[in-house]
Amino acid sequence: MKKVLSVGQCGPDHSGIVAFLKRNFGEVAIDTAKLPGDTMTKLRTSGYDLVLVNRKLDEDYSDGLEIIKAIKADPALQETPVMLVTNYADHQNTAVAAGALRGFGKLEFNQPETVERVRAVLGE
């Protein structure tokens, strides 16, 4: 079973991500992290197939891009696939430049391109 870590999502956004993943990829184990510290702890203690980081963390409104940078700077974690969850193209571009895969926004759950991006990581 594939494992996904959802970072910094508010309740409704997390529910949308869960529904999107289950609808398109079946059985997926989805874990959550609220803040940078618990994100890094979970990544170091459990393997994840994909990390979905909100642009602004719901818990404290910190910058999700900083989590992406921390993951990509850590030799033990840098190969972990990470996507930024945001509707803003400029923030997606910044995340890609920091080493993330191109992510998606919550308004794009039903778009074929979003499914294909995630399928490239999680498979069928």
N, C-alpha and C positions, 0 to 999 in steps of 0.2 A: 504494500500500500504506500502511495506517495504521501509525503509529509510537507505541509506548508505552514510557515510561520507568518501570521498576520500581525503587523506592528502598527500600533497607534491609531487604529480605526475607532470611530465612535460606534455605538451599538447598531444603528441602522446601516452604516456602511459595512460593518463586519457581517451583518446578516446578508447584505447584498453579495458580498464576496463569497460567503459560504454557499449561498444559493447558486451563484455562477459556477463555482468549482464543482459542486455536486451534480448540477444539471449537465455540465459538459464533460466531466471527467470521472463521474461515478464515485467510488469509494476513495475519498481523500481525507486523511487525518489533518485537521486544522487546529493549530495551537495559537495562542495569542500572547503578545507582549505589549505592555503599555508604555514603557519608558526605555531610554537607551541602555540603562544598566541591566534590566531584566532581559532585554533583547540579546545583549552580548552573552549573558550567562546561559540563556537557553541555547544559543548557537554553539557555545563551547561544550555543552553537556549533552546535546541531542543533535543528530544529523537531520537536516532539512533539505528537501529537493528544490524548494523555492521559498524566498522571503519576499513578502509584499509589504512595503513600507509606505505609510501615508506621508504626504508632503508635510503636513503639520500634525504632530501627535496630539490626539484628543485630550490626553491626560494633563499635559502642561504646555501645549502649543510649541514645543521645541521643534527644531528643523529636522525632518526625516532625512534630508540629504546628508546631514552629519553622521547619521547611523550608517548610511551607505558608504561614506568615506571610511568610517571606522572598520566596517566589515572588509572592505577592499584593501585596507592597510594592514590587516592582520594576516600573516602568512598561513595560519591554520584555517582561516575562513575565506580567504580571498577568492577561492574557486566556487564558492556558494552562489548560485544564481539569485540575483536580487532585481526586483522591479519596483519602481516608484508608482504609487497610486495617486494620480492627479490628472485633472482635466486640462492643465496648462502645458502647451507644447514647449514653451521655453524652459520650464522646470524639468520636463522629460529630457530635453537636450542636455541640460546641466547634469542630470543623473547619469545619462549615458556617458558623458565625458568623464564622470567620476568612476566609471566601471560597471554601472548597472546595465541590464538589458532594457530595451525600450518597454515601458510599462503601459498603463492604461488609466483612464479616469472612470469614476463611478457611473458616468453617463454613457460609457462604452461597453457595458457588460454584454449587450446583445449583438455587438458588431462582430462579423466573421474575423476581422483582423485581430481582435482581442483574443478570440478563441485560438487562433493560429499561433499568436505570440506565446500564449501559455502552453499550448500543445507542444511547441518546440522544446519546452523544458520538461513538462510532465509526461509527454507521450499520450497515447490513446487512453 
